[in-house]
Amino acid sequence: MTMTGDPRTADACALLDPALFTGTIPPLPYPAVGDVVGSCRLTGQAEPYRPQTAEVAFAHERSMTITSAEPPESAGTATILRPQPTYDVCRRVVRLVDGTLVLFSGRTISEQARIGAEGGPPPVADCQVAERAMRFGLVRLAETGIAHGPTRRPDSLLERADACAALGDPAALLGLTNPPRYVGFADRHCFVGTPTLGQPVAWLDFVAMDDLPPEPAAPEQRPLLRSGLASQVTTYPGQFGTACEVLTPWTVTSYYGPGPTQWEVVRLVVEMPYESRDRACGIAVQLAREAVPRLPAPATS
């Protein structure tokens, strides 16, 4: 199995079983929160009083590393990987021969899971959901491959945008010479640098959010990078050092029928060694200022 056709029209919802949860409506074309646009999720209950989601997303092995906690399993020409579950999500990953990754996730919706509280829900039910979702998806993949179709979000501006074209070349600002560049699935993710602790890296991608985060208090954390709506600058401990994230709200997408709406957001992150928080944010904001004009402008700008 391989990815054929334009990856930007790949239909994640076609790989979700509408009967996965009892008593739910068919899966809406509804991106998982924080995931790149183009993913799909179905909400329901695998057991009483435990609301859950099943999610499907696409990625490519060149842009992320998947470590299987169990021996990999063959499924025709594909390979099944089962990463170690975390407190709120369990994943099953189908790696196609061309490096395309199909990610099936089971996630519990609860306050404990959202805040990562100690003693949150066990991952057993989440892994059952992920496993069942993957088995259905494997059948679909064997029968028809990855389905394609017109966009399910007619007002989406970022579904077909190019993250690397927007990011440009941040090497000089990062202090790097000819750094490697990793291009994510459907050009919706672009990572520059060597993913190693203490090494400067930058990436830009397009994510979906039910609601925007609370607006930061400090004016310097609310740069106006596009007309009408300020961006949000925050820092947090990253994988490779101190991360500075610039979120730029782009547009509200609506879904067919009475479905939900979400924000599409441009996310730009710079990670620098731990003592370089201010420098990381300075570079992140500068890169965001350069990237924003390269993207399809929202109607309100």
SVG drawing of the C-alpha trace seen along z (x, -y; Angstrom):
<svg xmlns="http://www.w3.org/2000/svg" viewBox="-28 -46 55 56">
<polyline fill="none" stroke="black" stroke-width="0.4" points="0.0,0.0 1.2,-3.5 -0.2,-7.0 -1.5,-7.8 -3.0,-11.0 -2.7,-14.5 -2.1,-14.0 -3.9,-17.3 -7.2,-15.6 -6.6,-12.4 -9.8,-11.6 -9.1,-10.6 -12.8,-10.2 -13.1,-7.4 -10.9,-5.3 -13.2,-5.8 -15.9,-3.3 -19.2,-5.2 -20.4,-2.3 -17.3,-2.3 -19.3,-3.9 -22.9,-2.9 -25.5,-5.6 -23.3,-8.1 -23.8,-10.0 -21.5,-9.3 -18.1,-10.9 -17.9,-14.5 -15.0,-15.9 -13.7,-17.4 -10.0,-17.8 -8.7,-16.7 -7.7,-19.6 -4.1,-20.4 -3.7,-18.2 -2.9,-19.4 -5.8,-20.2 -7.0,-17.3 -7.4,-14.9 -10.8,-13.4 -12.4,-12.4 -15.5,-10.5 -16.9,-11.1 -18.9,-8.6 -18.7,-6.2 -17.0,-2.8 -18.4,-2.2 -20.8,-4.0 -19.7,-7.4 -16.5,-7.4 -16.8,-9.8 -14.0,-9.1 -12.8,-10.0 -11.4,-7.9 -9.1,-9.9 -7.4,-9.4 -4.6,-11.5 -1.8,-11.2 1.9,-11.9 5.1,-10.8 8.0,-9.1 10.4,-11.7 8.8,-14.3 8.2,-12.2 9.7,-9.2 7.5,-6.4 8.8,-3.9 6.8,-0.8 6.4,0.6 5.7,4.1 7.3,5.9 6.1,4.5 3.3,6.5 3.1,7.0 -0.2,6.3 0.3,7.1 2.9,4.6 2.2,2.3 3.6,2.4 1.7,1.9 3.4,0.0 2.0,-0.3 3.6,-3.2 3.6,-3.3 0.2,-4.8 0.2,-8.0 -2.3,-9.1 -4.9,-10.3 -4.2,-8.8 -3.3,-5.4 -2.2,-5.2 -1.8,-2.6 0.3,-3.5 0.1,-1.9 3.3,-2.6 2.9,-2.2 5.8,-1.2 6.3,-4.7 6.7,-6.1 3.2,-7.4 1.9,-7.0 -1.7,-6.5 -2.3,-7.3 -5.3,-5.8 -5.9,-7.2 -8.2,-6.5 -8.6,-9.2 -10.6,-9.7 -12.4,-13.1 -12.2,-14.1 -10.9,-17.0 -8.3,-14.7 -7.0,-13.8 -7.0,-17.4 -4.9,-18.7 -2.8,-15.6 -3.8,-15.0 -2.1,-12.2 -4.5,-9.2 -6.2,-10.0 -8.1,-7.4 -6.2,-4.2 -5.3,-3.8 -6.9,-0.3 -10.2,-1.5 -8.3,-4.0 -6.1,-1.3 -9.2,0.8 -10.7,-2.1 -7.4,-2.7 -7.1,1.0 -10.7,1.3 -10.3,-1.9 -7.1,-0.6 -8.6,2.8 -11.5,1.1 -9.0,-1.2 -6.8,1.6 -9.8,3.3 -10.5,0.0 -6.9,-0.5 -6.7,3.0 -10.0,2.6 -9.7,-0.9 -6.4,-2.4 -6.5,-6.0 -9.6,-7.7 -9.5,-11.1 -12.2,-13.7 -12.9,-17.5 -12.2,-19.4 -14.7,-18.9 -13.9,-22.4 -14.8,-24.7 -13.8,-27.8 -10.4,-26.3 -7.5,-28.5 -4.7,-26.3 -5.7,-22.9 -3.8,-23.5 -1.2,-25.9 2.6,-25.1 4.3,-25.3 7.8,-25.3 7.1,-28.0 5.7,-30.1 8.6,-29.4 11.3,-30.3 14.9,-29.8 15.4,-30.3 19.0,-28.9 20.8,-32.2 18.5,-33.3 19.0,-29.9 22.8,-30.1 22.9,-27.0 24.6,-26.1 22.6,-24.0 20.4,-22.4 18.2,-19.4 14.6,-20.2 11.8,-17.7 8.5,-18.2 5.4,-16.8 2.4,-15.2 0.6,-17.3 3.1,-20.1 1.2,-21.1 4.3,-20.8 7.9,-22.0 10.7,-21.3 14.2,-22.8 17.2,-21.7 18.6,-18.6 16.2,-17.1 18.8,-16.8 18.8,-18.1 20.3,-21.6 20.2,-22.2 18.3,-25.1 15.2,-24.0 12.2,-25.7 8.9,-24.5 5.7,-25.7 2.5,-23.9 -1.3,-24.4 -3.4,-23.2 -7.1,-23.1 -8.4,-24.4 -11.9,-24.4 -11.1,-27.6 -8.2,-30.0 -6.1,-30.0 -6.5,-32.8 -4.9,-36.0 -1.5,-36.7 -1.4,-39.7 1.9,-41.3 1.6,-43.4 4.9,-41.9 3.1,-38.5 0.4,-39.7 2.1,-40.9 -0.2,-42.0 1.1,-39.9 -2.1,-40.1 -4.8,-42.7 -7.7,-42.4 -6.5,-39.6 -3.3,-39.5 -1.0,-36.4 -0.1,-34.8 3.5,-34.1 4.1,-31.6 7.1,-29.6 7.3,-26.1 9.9,-23.3 10.4,-21.7 12.0,-18.5 15.3,-20.1 15.4,-23.1 13.2,-26.1 10.3,-26.4 8.8,-29.7 5.5,-29.3 3.7,-31.9 0.0,-31.1 -1.6,-33.2 -5.4,-32.6 -6.2,-32.4 -9.8,-31.6 -12.9,-29.9 -13.8,-26.8 -17.4,-25.6 -18.5,-22.1 -21.3,-20.7 -24.7,-20.3 -25.0,-21.5 -21.4,-20.4 -19.0,-22.3 -16.7,-25.1 -13.0,-25.4 -10.2,-27.9 -7.5,-27.1 -4.2,-28.4 -0.7,-28.9 1.7,-27.6 5.4,-28.6 7.8,-27.2 11.5,-27.9 13.5,-25.8 16.8,-27.0 19.1,-25.9 17.5,-26.4 19.1,-29.7 18.0,-31.3 14.3,-31.9 14.3,-35.6 16.3,-34.9 14.0,-32.0 11.0,-34.3 12.6,-37.0 13.5,-34.6 10.0,-33.0 8.2,-36.4 10.5,-37.5 9.9,-34.3 6.2,-34.6 6.2,-38.1 7.9,-36.9 5.7,-33.8 2.3,-35.4 2.3,-37.4 3.3,-34.3 0.1,-32.5 -3.4,-32.8 -4.9,-35.8 -8.1,-35.4 -11.0,-37.3 -11.0,-39.6 -7.5,-40.8"/>
</svg>
